[in-house]
Amino acid sequence: MGTEAIVLRKATLLCLLVHLVALAASQTAYREGFLALRWVSLFAMTGFGALDWVTSPPSPASLRSVAVRVLVYLSLWGLTVVNSDHSLFSAYRWSAHAMIVVASLVFLPRLIRLTDAAKLLLALKLIVGVVLVVSYFRPAERTYLDNPSLYRGILGNPNALGHMAAVGGLLFLHGFITQRRTRWGYFQGAMAGLAGVLLIQSGARSSTLAFLGGFLVMYVLYRSSLSRNLVIGAAIAVAALALSPDLTVRISAFIFKHSEFDQTSEVVDRITASRQTAWENHWQGFKERPWLGWGFGVDRNADLSKWNGDLTALGVTGRDPVNDVMYTLESGGVLGLFAYFYVLALIMKAWIPAPVRATLDTALRRRGNEQLASLYDANKAFVCLTGLLIVMFEWDNTALAAGNFFAALLWVSLGLSLGSHSKLMRSLHRPSPAPAPRPVLDPVGRVA
């Protein structure tokens, strides 16, 4: 690798880290100083990544197919932009989204090296860990808008804290599983416990469902390590329910947290009551424009009189998206929904089937390659995180918002899953280095 390529690679990764820090900080009560940095870092990351793309050798075939899929995805959403009544605003949102998607899915997978995924995983743990620790020990002052029964730490609202706790809980639990019996492993276990406490205090049910989705993926990947502990955990939970009747009441309050809907008799209606109005509005907007929707990032109630060209959609779009299927149906119609699932299906290209995982485990044990082993664990972590975030966006938030930490994290996580998968598969088919020849000894034991 030439000096220019090394510089571009390091610059791209540095800008990625700055971007994630800026996005995470912009979700907190101290967001003002980081809002502009989100866009500066995004432009810089995309620019350096594009230069690396142009000046480096061609990507492997598997990553070229990813680039083609991203091109199709953005082209389909581009049609909804052209069809929108608010094409300029829609094009602005599409452009910002396109930068993070291209940088994450096209540039990032091809430029990472063996150790980069593990280093980025560690950096992500540090970012999320700092937010969780500060949220627990130094939360922001409550305002009259806060619900006294729901905790938000330093995040903007309890749901955002729940999302951060779900992400941190999964990442630190993964670290505890893969690095147990070490101080770093025990520390990550403690951080996973802290994340669990904050998740419960936030009252964020969507975050809990997202964590369970990511944990299910983790269970499939680490079944041998988790099965016994899962049985022990289930036994403890049953014993706790039996010994503490008050615990059942608390669980019920967590599930049915919106007491204003207690008069509803149907259990499902009570759980989803806070979402039903938003879903109905999305559905109504979809029925009015079923094929191309209202334009990327635009809903039926968008009020462009409030937009002055600022790099934000706050106050312009009519409502917050709380379900990406319904949101994509309204903003992109049937075409947008197809594009959404067409690109998310890339997660299947990052998935390593069980027989291949067994072969990879055997090959890594035989070679004793620590770098490949850390890359393999990082691949599993990012696949689990991608699964968590996909589930999350079906209950809250959206993957299509470029200025949102969790949306950007989905695309970065998916890109790192694809890049690490490509590196692992190429290493699996690369012949093992031949063992060094044994020295020939003469009859008295000296080297001949």
N, C-alpha and C positions, 0 to 999 in steps of 0.2 A: 504494500500500500504506500503510495506516494505521500509526501508531506502535505500537499494541498488536500488530498482526500482525508487525511487524519484530522486536519484543522476543521474541515467542513463537518465531519462526523461529530467531533467534540463540540463544535459550535451548535449544531442541531440539538444534541442531547442536553447541552446546558440551557438552551432556550426552552426546551421542553420542561425541564425542571423549574425554571423561572415561571413558566406559564402555569404549571400545576400549583406552585406556591401562591401566585397571584390569584388564581381562581379560588383556591381554598380560603385565602384571606378575605376575598370579596364576599364570601358567604357569611362572614362573621360580623359582629357589631363594629369592627374597626375597618370596614370595607373601603372607606373613602380614599385612602391613600393607595389603593391597589387597583381601582377600576380601570385607569388608563393603561397600567402595566399589562393587563390581560391582553389588550389588543397589540401593544408594541411587541410583546413576546410571541404572540401568535404570528404576526407578520414576519418577525425575524426567523422563527422556527420554520415556517413555510419557505421563506426565501433561501435559507441555508440548505434545507432539504432538497429544494429544487436544483440548486447548484450541484449538490452531490449526485443527484439523479442524472444530470446532464453529463457530468465529467467522469463518472465511474463506469465500469464494465456493466453489461446487461445483467438484469436480475435473473435468478433461476426461473424455470418455466412456471413453477407453482405460484411464485409471487407475481409474474406477469399476468397470470389469469386473475389474480386479485385486482390488479390495476384495471383490467378490462371490466370487471364487475363494478368497480367504483365508478368508472366512466359511464357505464350504463345507468347506474343509480342516480348520479348527478344529472345526467341528460334527461331522465324521466321527470325528476323534480323540476328541471329547468323549463319543461313544457308547462307546468303549473304556474310558474312565474310569469311566463308570457301571457297566459290566460287570465291572470289576476286583474282585478279592478285597481289594485294598488301595486302595480308592477315594480315601481322603484323601491318601495319599502320591502317587498317580497324578495327582490333581487339582492338588496343589502343583507337580509337574513340568510338567503341562500349562499351568498359569497362567503360570509363568515363561517357558515357550517361547512362549506366545501373546503375551506382551508384546513380546518381541524381534521376532517375526514381524510383528505388527501395526505396531509402530513403524517397522520397516524397509521393509515392502512397501506399507503403506497411508499412513502419515503422511509418511515421508521423501520419496518420489517427488514428492509434490504441493507440498512447501514449498521444495525446492531452486530456486535461481535459476541463471542461465547460468554463473556463475563458481564455484558451490559445489562441483560435482562435481570440478573440477580441484583446488580447495583441499583437499578431503577426500582426494583421491588423494595429494597432497603430504604431508598429515598422516600418512596411513597409511604412506607410505615412511619418514617420520621415525621412527615407532613401531617398525616392523620393522627399520629400519636400525640404530637404537640397540641393540636386542636382539642383532643379529648382530655388530656391532662389539664390544660388551662380551663376548659369548660367545667371540669369537676372542682378544681381548687380555686379558680378565680373567675367565676361566671360574671357575665355582664349584669349591670343593674336592671332590675325588673322595671317595666313601664306599666301604665294603666291598661295597655293593650294586651299584656300577657295574661294567659290563663294560669292562675295560681297553682292548679293541680298538675300542670305540664311543665317540664323543665326544658330550657333551651340552651343553657350554658352560655357560650359566647357566639352561638350561631344566631341567625336571624329569626328563626322560629323553631318550635319543637320538632317538626318533621325533618328539617335540615339536620338537627342534631341526631335524630334517629337514623337518618341515612348515613351520616358520618360514623356513627357507632356501629352500624351494620357492616360497613366497609372495613372499619378497624377490627371489629370482632372476627370477621372471616380471615383477614390477613394475619392477625396475631395468632389465631387458632392454628392456621396453617404453619406458622413458624414454630409454634409449640410442638406440633406433631412431628415436624421434620427435624427439629433440633432439640428434642427432649434430652433430659439428663445433662444439660449444660446450663450455665448461668444465663446465657442469652435465651435459651429455650424457656427456662422458668420465668424470666422477665416477660417474655412474650405471652406466657400463660396468664400472668398477672394482668397484663394489658388487655388480654381478651376478656378477663373477668370485669375489668373497669368498663370496657365497651358494653358488656352485657348489662351492667348496672345503669349506665346512661341510656341505653336503648329502652329499658323498662321505664325509667324516669321520664323519658320524652313522650311516652304514650303513643309512639308512632307505629301503628299496626302495619302500614305499608312497608316500613323498614323491617319489621319482624318477618313478614312474609318473604321479603327479598333475601334476608339472611338465611331463612330456611331453604330457599331455592338454591343459594350458593352452597349451603352446607350439604344439600343433597348431591350436588355435583362432586363436592369434596369426598363424601362418603363413597361414591362410586370409585373414585381415584385412589382412596386410601382405606379401602374396606378392611383390610387386615389389621390396620392400626386403630381403627375407630370402632369396630364391632363390639369388642369387649367393653370399652369405655362407654359406649352408647347404652349397653345393657345396665351398667352400673349407674349411669345418670338417670335412666328411666326408673330404676328401683328407688333411688333417692327421691325423685319427684313424686312417686306414688306414696312413699312414706311421709313426705312433707305434707301432701294433701290430706292424708289420714290423720296426722297429728295436729294439723293446724286448720281448723274449719274456716278461719278468717282468710286463709290463702285463696280459697275458692271464690270468696267475695271479691278479692282483689283482682283475680284473673278475669272474673266476669266484668268488673269495672273497666279493665284494660280493653277487653273485646268490645263492650258496648259503651265506649267512652263518651258518646254524645247523649247526655241524659235527656235532652230536649226531644229525642225520638223514642223515649221509653213507652209512649202510648201505642206504638206500633206493635202489633202482636207477632208478625212474622219475623223469625230470627234473621234471615238473610236481609230483609228490608231494614231491620235495626242496624245491622252491621254496615250496610252500604248506603244508608240514608244520606250521609253527608256528601256522597259522590253522585247521587242519582240526578240531581238538577244539572250538574255539569255534563254528565253523559247524555242527558236528554237534549241539551243545547247543542252538543256536538252532533248528535244524530239528526237533529232538525237541520243544521247547517249542511250536513252531508246530503240529505234528501233534496235540498234545493239545488245543489251542484254535485251530482253523484260521480261524475267521471274525472274531472280535473280539479275539483274543489275550488277553494277561494284563493289559492296561491300559497306557496311555501311560507310557513310562519304567519299566516293570516287566518283569522277566523271571521265568522259572519258578523260579529259585533265589533270588529276593529274600527277605531276612530282615528283616522289619519290627521284630523285637525289638531291633534295633540303632539304630532311628531314634527320636529324641526330639523331633521337630519342627524339627530344625536345617535351615538352608537349604543342605543338601548331600545328595547321594546316595551319597557315598563310604562304602563298607563296608556299604551296604544292598542295592544290587543285586548279584546273584550273580556277574557277570562283566563285563569291559569289552567294549563293542561293537566289533567289528573289521570289520563289513560292514553297511552301512545297509539293504541289501535284506533280509538275514537278520534283522537286529535289528527292523526294522519288521514283518516277518512274525511274529516271536515276540510282540512287545509289542502289535501292532495287528491281526494276522491279515491276511486278504485285504483287509479294509476299510482297514486302516492302510497297506498297501502301495499301494493305489490312491490314497489321500490324499497319500502321499509324492510319487508321480510326478505327481499332478494339480497340485500347487503348483510342483514343480520345472520342469514344462513351461512355466512363465512365462518361462523363459529364451528361448523361441522368440518371445515378444512383444517382447523387447529386441533381437532379432537384426535387423540391417539387411541385406536381400538385396543381392547384388552390383550389380544395375542401379540400385538406390536409392543405394547407396554412391557409384557413379560420378556420379550426378546431384548428390549432396550435395557431392562433391569439386569438381565444376564450379561449383556455386553458391557455395561458400566462396571459391574462387579469384576469382570474379567480384566478390563483395562485399568481399573482404578483411577479413572480420570475425574478429578474433583471439579474441574470447570464444567464438563459435560453434565455431571450429576447436579450441580447447582443450577445449570440451565434447565434441566429436566424438571426440577422442583419449581423453578420460577414459571415454567410453562404451565404446570398444573395450577399454581396460584392464580395466574392471570386468566386461565380458562374458568376457574371457579368464580373469580371476581366478575368476569363478563357475564356469566350466568346470573349472578346476584343482581347486577345492574339491569339486565334485560327484564327480569321479574319486577324489579323496582318500578320501571317505567310503565308497567301495565297497571300500577296502582297510584303512582304519584310522579310528578315532574315529567320531563320529556327529553329524549335523546337528541332532539333537533335544535336545542338551544346552545349556541356556540359559547356564550359567556357564562355557562353554568359548570361548576366543578364536576358534578356527577355525570353530566352529558359528555364532557371532554374525557373524563376518566373511562367511560365505556369504550370510546373509539381508540384511545391509547392502549387500554387493556386488550382489546381485540387485536390491535396491530402487533403488540408484543406477543400475544398468543400465536399469531400467524408466523411472525419472524422466528420465534424460538422453535416452533414446530418444523419450519423449513430447515433450520440448522441441525436439529436433532435427526431428521430423516436423512440428511446428507451424511452426517457422521455415522449413522447406523449402517449405511451402505459403503462406507469407506473402509478398506481393509485395515485390520489391526496391524500395528507396526511389528515387523518380524523380531523375535527375541534375539538378543545379542548372542553370538556364537560362544559356546563354552570353550575355555582355553584347553589346549592339548598339553597334557602333562607327560614328562618322561618317566621312566621306571622308578625314580627316587622322589617323584612328586613335584619336580620343578617344571615351570612353564617351558615347553619345548620351543 
